[in-house]
Amino acid sequence: MLTLAFDTATDSATSALVADGEVLGERASRAVTLLEDVDALLRQGGAQPRDLGALVVGIGPGSFTGLRIGLAAARGLALALDLPGAGVSTLDALAAGAPGATPVVDARRREVFTLVHGRPAVLAPADLHVEAGAVYVGDGALRYRELLEDKGAVVPPEWDERHRPRARFHVGLARDFGPVEQIEPLYLRVPDAVKSAG
């Protein structure tokens, strides 16, 4: 089955085209160029949109705007091509791409998204329980590198691909394919627009 996967929850949006476990192409750019990336991946893989069998989309946590772009694109593609889909946590995908590492996504507002006992959580960087010698990945780990390293953490160099939630790992993590419109984002907190309106 030919599967298209993408994640737009962080500043580095990633997309991948996977056929029965084999990665045919992968791209990293920005959420705003997602559909261009999808087109390029299909051309690179010698495929047409009608050849797709399923979609996998990153559900966050991450940027509210980025998540909305990804989910809207997934819903539009699913509707146009009659495709089933599945949502995958951005944190789980980061962890899958860096086995043994702790994923840390920049949540803005001086907070990070991470996994605590395997569950997604939002907290202040200073409240992260850091194990000396443990590896931390993601844009949050890069932003708070100094704080993490002062506690004994290992943060790979900025160019290390483990800092991006690479879409190829979303495919292996995807479960329960169904209607894409039923996929819900994982926000972990109220969006800024809702807070200011209240």
Secondary structure by P-SEA (a helix, b strand, c coil): cbbbbbbccccbbbbbccccccccbbbbbcccaaaaaaaaaaaaaccccccccbbbbbcccccaaaaaaaaaaaaaaaaaccccbbbbbaaaaaaaacccbbbbccccccbbbbbcccccccccccccccccccccccaaaaaaaaaaaaacccccccccccccccaaaaaaaccccccccccccccccccaaaaaac
